[in-house]
Amino acid sequence: MRKSLTLLWVCLFAVSLNTFAGTKGEWVGWLSDAKCAANGAKESHKGCALKCVEAGQAIVFVKEDDKKVYLLDSPEKVKSLLGDRVKLSGSLEGDTIKVDSAKKTNE
């Protein structure tokens, strides 16, 4: 019984570590401003996104396939790509992407 209980605790601990570590992945979509979010997920919105971010709006990522909006843990890493279609690499924790790298893409 004691071994089973110990094994259960070890398994729960391992699962909790994976939960907090986030899911690694790559995502394609648009960098937009929080005010327009998915409505700004297009090339023609770049100028508006720049103005909104300069006025204090957060930079968000809009995933291309389902238009889901994600927060970014370090928006300064992607600020130069604001308004562009990008490929992000990193880890997903809830609704926040921890950005490891970002690059503009036309693929």
FENZI-V138005 format. One record per pair of residues at least 24 apart in sequence whose ideal C-beta (glycine too) atoms are under 10 Angstrom apart, sorted by the first residue. I is the first residue (numbers start at 0). GAP is how many residues later the second one is. D is the distance in whole Angstrom. If there is no record, write none. Layout:
BEGIN
I | GAP | D
I | GAP | D
END
This chain:
BEGIN
18 | 74 | 9
18 | 75 | 10
19 | 73 | 8
20 | 70 | 7
20 | 72 | 8
20 | 77 | 10
21 | 51 | 10
21 | 68 | 8
21 | 69 | 3
21 | 70 | 5
21 | 71 | 4
21 | 72 | 8
21 | 74 | 9
21 | 75 | 9
21 | 76 | 6
22 | 67 | 10
22 | 68 | 6
22 | 69 | 5
22 | 70 | 8
22 | 74 | 10
23 | 65 | 8
23 | 66 | 7
23 | 67 | 5
23 | 68 | 8
23 | 74 | 10
23 | 76 | 9
24 | 63 | 9
24 | 64 | 8
24 | 65 | 7
24 | 66 | 7
24 | 67 | 6
24 | 72 | 9
25 | 61 | 6
25 | 62 | 7
25 | 63 | 5
25 | 64 | 8
25 | 74 | 10
25 | 75 | 9
26 | 34 | 7
26 | 35 | 10
26 | 36 | 5
26 | 37 | 8
26 | 38 | 9
26 | 41 | 9
26 | 43 | 8
26 | 59 | 9
26 | 60 | 7
26 | 61 | 5
26 | 62 | 8
26 | 63 | 8
26 | 65 | 8
26 | 70 | 7
26 | 75 | 10
27 | 33 | 10
27 | 35 | 7
27 | 36 | 5
27 | 37 | 8
27 | 57 | 7
27 | 58 | 7
27 | 59 | 5
27 | 60 | 8
27 | 77 | 6
27 | 79 | 7
28 | 31 | 10
28 | 32 | 6
28 | 33 | 5
28 | 34 | 4
28 | 35 | 4
28 | 36 | 8
28 | 37 | 9
28 | 38 | 8
28 | 39 | 9
28 | 40 | 9
28 | 41 | 8
28 | 56 | 7
28 | 57 | 7
28 | 58 | 9
28 | 59 | 8
28 | 68 | 10
28 | 76 | 10
29 | 30 | 9
29 | 31 | 7
29 | 32 | 5
29 | 33 | 9
29 | 34 | 7
29 | 37 | 9
29 | 51 | 10
29 | 52 | 10
29 | 53 | 8
29 | 54 | 7
29 | 55 | 6
29 | 56 | 7
30 | 28 | 6
30 | 29 | 7
30 | 30 | 6
30 | 31 | 8
30 | 41 | 8
30 | 44 | 9
30 | 47 | 6
30 | 48 | 9
30 | 49 | 10
30 | 50 | 5
30 | 51 | 5
30 | 52 | 6
30 | 53 | 6
30 | 54 | 8
30 | 55 | 6
30 | 57 | 9
30 | 71 | 8
30 | 73 | 9
31 | 25 | 9
31 | 26 | 10
31 | 27 | 8
31 | 28 | 6
31 | 29 | 8
31 | 30 | 5
31 | 37 | 8
31 | 50 | 8
31 | 51 | 7
31 | 52 | 10
32 | 24 | 4
32 | 25 | 7
32 | 26 | 7
32 | 27 | 7
32 | 49 | 8
32 | 50 | 9
33 | 24 | 4
33 | 25 | 8
33 | 26 | 5
33 | 35 | 8
33 | 37 | 8
34 | 25 | 9
35 | 24 | 9
35 | 26 | 9
36 | 24 | 10
36 | 25 | 6
36 | 30 | 9
36 | 31 | 10
36 | 32 | 5
36 | 33 | 10
37 | 24 | 5
37 | 25 | 9
37 | 28 | 10
37 | 29 | 4
37 | 30 | 8
37 | 31 | 6
38 | 28 | 9
39 | 29 | 10
39 | 42 | 10
39 | 43 | 8
40 | 26 | 7
40 | 28 | 9
40 | 42 | 10
40 | 44 | 9
41 | 41 | 9
41 | 43 | 9
42 | 40 | 7
42 | 41 | 8
42 | 42 | 7
43 | 39 | 9
44 | 37 | 10
44 | 38 | 6
45 | 36 | 7
45 | 37 | 3
45 | 38 | 7
46 | 36 | 7
47 | 35 | 8
48 | 33 | 5
48 | 34 | 4
48 | 35 | 9
49 | 29 | 10
49 | 32 | 6
49 | 33 | 6
51 | 30 | 9
52 | 26 | 7
52 | 29 | 6
52 | 30 | 9
53 | 28 | 10
58 | 24 | 10
59 | 35 | 10
59 | 37 | 10
60 | 25 | 8
60 | 27 | 6
60 | 29 | 10
60 | 35 | 10
60 | 36 | 6
60 | 38 | 8
60 | 41 | 9
62 | 25 | 9
62 | 34 | 9
63 | 41 | 10
67 | 27 | 8
68 | 26 | 8
69 | 24 | 9
69 | 25 | 6
69 | 26 | 7
69 | 27 | 5
70 | 24 | 6
70 | 25 | 5
70 | 26 | 7
71 | 24 | 7
71 | 25 | 6
71 | 26 | 8
71 | 27 | 6
71 | 30 | 9
72 | 24 | 7
72 | 25 | 5
72 | 26 | 7
73 | 24 | 7
73 | 25 | 6
73 | 26 | 10
73 | 28 | 10
74 | 24 | 8
76 | 24 | 8
76 | 25 | 6
77 | 24 | 5
77 | 25 | 10
79 | 24 | 9
80 | 24 | 10
END
